[in-house]
Amino acid sequence: MTLIGALRGVRNLSIEDPRVPITGGTLIDWMSGPATNAGVAVSEKSALTMPAVWRAVNLIAGSCASLPLRAYKANDDTTRTPLSSGQASDLLLSPHPDLTPFELWEQVYGHLLLWGNAYLRILRNPLGQVAELWPLHPSRIVPGRASDGSKVYQIDQDQSPPLTDREILHIPGFGYDGIAGVPPIRLARQGIGLALAAEEYGSRLFGSGSLASGILQTKERLTQEQADALKQRWKDKNSSLKSAHDTVVLDSGATFQQLTIPPGDAQFIESRKFQVIEIARIYGIPPHLLMDVERSTSWGTGIEQQGLGFIAFTLRPWLTRVEQRVSRLLQPSRVYARYQVEGLLRGDTAARYASYAVGRQWGWLSVNDIRQFEEMVPVEGGDRYIEPLNMESISGPSTGETNQGAPDAASA
């Protein structure tokens, strides 16, 4: 029996059974019930109805997918050469006949953020090279290992033999146990369920009419027409700026009782604010990026540092997962895929140019390197690198750009 069969029967196993992987998605499947303690069922699709989850998934998926994914060749001298043509470059520039690269990778990251796994069907040309990548919905894939230890993927409701790693590109998320990554939504379903329950409670509170401004009471029994007339008189006297602070005269022994939201009902608003922080914590997003600025500084360095932290500690791990899995597809082995993370600075011209200036000054960027980042054609002589002078040998003013072996200013 392959592990695929065991996966399908995992709900019949005990949590203490060694066949249940501790870090795998199967453990979460075993733990997940039809509903959370808040009484709300949480799935990958229903979680997106929570605005904070929708924003978090869109933010990470869109940010990662917007970055250029390029093919490079590793040289013997530890440098790399960007590839502008060839099978690897063509695949990354156009991985799908219908979807744009952004749309394809946005789906991939969305699947990772919600299901903890992304699967792409590999289509090859007659030469055996990867020609296209087609995203598959994670809910349709049952991963496992065959009796020989190789990785296999069974497509749900498909009676054909399982597919192999040569036919499926599997990008697992956190908690990968060799089979599948942990679904983040199911792992955090209690917190998300509480947020969905608070949202539903608020909708029912407002929709039930419990927030009426007040009650008009009379000692006499009124007909429907009399009640409507009394209500209209009250609205006419209270629903315009002209009537503000005016005196209202009521007949028939009518009195008005002001209504307010019960303190217990009003607390759900604070609960919803807390859940936004919980969602930000789950996905590692600074709260201000989920439009919660109450707990964030609005001054430059605070927001700027949080933005840099978001790139380094939240986006970079997701980008690395995709880079390394895609690199395993590219042939030959010295060709690999890398994201141009500098694209995240494209919206900040001053910061982008400042980083170029530092790289140029200290010799790790050439003019053509910078022009490549800006998607500009190279120029003649633009491959030259500045060699920073040895500070101990500086005895006079420096021109900033030197050639090895050239006489210095003193000897000249």
N, C-alpha and C positions, 0 to 999 in steps of 0.2 A: 504493500500500500504506500503510495506517495504521500508526501506531507500535505498535498492539496486536500486529500480526503480527510486527513486529520484536522486541517483547518476548518473544514465544513462541520465537523463534529465537536469543535472545541467547547461549545457551550455545555456539553455533557461532562466536561472534565472538572475536577476540583482545582482550586487555585493553588493547592499544594502539590498538584501533579507535576512532575518534572518535565512533562511534555508541553506545558504551557510556558512559552518564553516570557521572562520577566520584563524585558524591555520592548517586546514586540507589539505590533498592533493587535495580535490575537488576545493579549491580556486585556486591552481596553475593550475589545469586543465582548469578552467574557464578563467584564464589569458593567458594561452599559446595559441599562434597562430601558423600558419603553418611555419612561419619564424621569425627570429629576425630582429632588426633594421639594422643589417649588411647585410641582405638579404640572410642569410644562415639558413636553417632549422636545429634545434638542437634537437636530441633525445638521449635517453640513449645509443643507439648503435653508432650513429654518433659521439657522444662526445668522444668515445674511440679512434677515429682516430686522435685526438689531443694528441701528445706524452706526454705532461705534465699530462693530465687527465689519460691516460693509466698508466703512472708511479705512479701517486698518488693512484689510485684504487688498482693496484697490490701491492704497498708498504704496505698500511694499511691492505688489505685483507690477503696478505701473512704473514705479521707479526703477526696478530691476530690468523690466522689459524695454525701457527707453534707452538703456545703455547699448552702445555698439559692441557686438560680439564678433571678434576678428580672429583670423587664423594666423599663427606665427610659426616660423621654423627656427628651431634651436641650432645655433652654430657651435662649432668646436671651441671657440674662444669665449663661451658663456654669454655671448650676445644673441640677439634674436632679430630675425628679418621678417617684417610683415609681408604676408602673401596677398597680392592683389588679384591673382587669378589662379586657376587650378580647381581640382575637385573639392578640396577642403574649404577654400574661400567661397566658391560658388554655393556650396551647401549652406554656409552660415549666412550668406547674403540673401538666399532664396530657398529656405528649407521646405516650403510648401507651395503647391501650385496656385492655391486660392488665398490662403492667409498671408498677411504680411509678417515679417519677422517679429514685429511688436505684438501683433495679435496672437501669434503662436506662443511666444514665450510668456505673454501675459496669462494665457490659459495654463501653461505649465506651472507658473508660480502660484496661480490661484488654486490649482489642485494640491500643490505642496502645502499651502497655508491652511487649507480646509481639510483635506484628506490625509495629509502627511506623506503622500506619494504621488509621483507623476509618471505616466507611462506614454511612450510614443512608439508607434508602429514604424519600423524601419523598412523602407522600400529601396531596393538596390537596382543598379543598372546592369546590363549584360556582363560587364566586367567585374561585377561583385562589389562595386563601390557604392557607398551610401548616396542616394540621389534625393530622397525626400523623407521628411519626418511628419507623421500624422498623429496628433494627440488622441489618446483614448481616455474615456471617462474612468476614473479610478474605481467607481462603484461596480464596474463591469469586470474588473480584473481580480483573479484569485491567484496570488503568487505562492510559490512553493518550491520544493526541490524534488527531483526525480530520484529513483533508487540509486543511480550512479553518482548522485551529489550535484548534478548540474541544475542550474536555475531554470524553472519553467513557469509559464504564465497561462492560466486557463481563462479564456474569455467566457463570461457568464452566458448561459443559454446557447453556447456554441458547442456542438458535438464533435467538432474537429479536434485533432490532437493538440496538446498544449504547445505554445510557442516557446522559443528559446531566447537566450540573450542575443543571438544573432538577428533575431526578428523583432525584439522589443528593447527599447532603451528605457530602463527603469532608473528614475532619480528618486531615491528615498530621502525622507526627512529625518529629523532627530529620532533617536531610539531605534535605529536600524539594527536588526538582529541577524542580518543575513537573509531575511525573508521580506520584511516590510518595515516602514517607519511608523511611528505612533501618530494617529490622527489627532492634531491639536484640539479640534473642536470637541471630540469625545472626552479627551483628557480634562478639558476645562468646562465640561457641560454643566456643572453645578453653578458656576459663576455666571455663565451665559444664560442658563435657565432662570436664575434670579432676575437678571436684567429683562428678559422677555416677560416674566411674570409681572414685574413692576410696570412695564409698558402696557401690558394688557389691563392691569388694575387701573392705571390712570385713564385709559380709554373708556373703561366701564364707568369710572367715577364721573367723568365729564358727560358721557353719553346717557347716564341714568337720570339726569336732571337734579342730582344731589347738590349742584352748585347754584341753585336759584338764589337770587339776591335777597328774597324775603317772602313772607306769607301775609296776605291780606285776610283778616278774620272778621266776621260779623256775628252779631248775636242773633240776627234773624236768618231764616232760611231763604236763600235767593234762588230764583230761577236761573237757567243757563244764560238767558239774555241779560238779566240784571247783573250776574257775575261778570259777563264779558264787558258790559258797560262800565262797571266799577274798575275792572282791570285796565281798560283803555284810558279812563280818566287818570288813573295813577301813572300810566306810562306817559301820557301827554304832559303831566306836570313834572316828570323826572327825567325825560330822555332828551333834553336839549340844553344848550348852554344858557339860553335865555331864562330857563326855569331854575337854574342853579341857585340854591339857597332860598328859593321861594317857599312860601307856606302852603301846605296842602290841607284842604278841608275835606274830611270824609264824613259821609252821612250813614244812616242805617246802623249806627253803632260799630262801624268798621275800625279796626286797629291794624297797624303794620308791625310785623315782627321781623327784625333783621336776622339773616342767616349767615353763618361763617363756616369755613371748612373745618371739620373736627381735627384737632392736632394730630391724631393718629393717621388720618387720611393725608394730611399735608406732608407727612414725613416721607411719603413715597418719592417726592421730588428729590430729597437729599439722597435717597437710596439710588435713584437713577444716576445722579452725579457720581456716586461712589463706583457704580458699575462701569462707568466710562474709564475710570482709573484702572479698574480690574482688567478691562480689555486691553488698555495700553500696556499694562504689566505683562499680560499673556504674550503679546506680540513684540514686546521690547520697543515700544514707540513712545517718544516724549509726548506728554499729554497735550501740549500746545498743537501738535500735528493732528490731534483728534478734536481740535477746536475747544479744548478746555484750557483756558489761560488763567484761571483763578489761582492755580498753584505754580505757575511759571512766571519768571521775570520777563518783562517786555523790553528790557534794555539790551543793547546790541550784543555784548559778549555772552550773556546768558543764553539767548536764543541761538547765537552762532555756535557756541560750544555744544549745545544740545543737538544741533543739526549735524555737526561733525561726528558726534557720538553715535547718532542714528546711522550714518553712513558706515562707520567703522565697526560697530558692535551689533547692528541689526541687519543691514543690507549685505555686508561683506560675507558673512557665513552662507547666506542663501546663494549669492553669486558664485562662491567657491564650489558649492555642491554641483551646480550646473556646469561650471567650467571643467571640472575634473571628469564628470561623466561624459560630456561631449567630447573631451579630448581623447577618450578611449575609442571613440568612433573614427577619428581622423587618421588617415594613412598618408605617408609612412609614420612611424612611431615618433619621429623627431618633430612632427607637426602637432601643435596643440592650440587650444582655444583660450582666449583671455578677453575679459571685458575691459573696455576703456572707461575706467571709473572717473576719469577727468570730465566725462560728459555731465556728471552731476554738478559741476561748477559752471556749466555753460550759461546758466541764468545769471551768474555773478561775474560780470566782466572784469571788475577790479581785482577780485580774488584770483581769477584765472590768469590774468596777465601778470600778477605779482608772483604766482607760483612758477610761471614760465621764466620770469626774470631770475629767480633764485636758481632754477635748474640750469639756465644758460650761463649764469655767472660762475657757478661752481663746477661746470664741466660735464654734467651728466645729460644735458640736452643740447642738441645742435639746432640750427635754424630750421633744417628740414624735419627734425623731430617735432618741433613746435608747429610747423606748417601742416604736418600730418594730423596732429590733434585737431587743428582748425579746418581739416578737410580741404587744404590748399595744395596745389601742385608743388613739387620740390623745385628748388632753384639751383643753378650751377654754383658750386662751392659751398653749398649749405650743409654739407656733411661734416664740416670742421667743428671740432670741440675745443672750447677754451680750456687751457691748462692752468689751474690756479697756481700762483707762485708760492714757493716755499717761504713761509713767513720769516724763517730764521735767516734767509739769504737776501731779504729785501733791504736795499740800502738807499733806495731812492724811489721816485714816483714810478708807477707801473702803468703800462698801457692797457692792462687787463686781459689781453690776448697775446700769447707768445707762441713761438715755435721752439721745439727742442733743438739745442745747439746754437741758437741765435745769440749774439753778444748782448749783454744787458746794457742798461743805460750808462752805468759807470765806466765800463770798458770802452764804450763807443765814444 
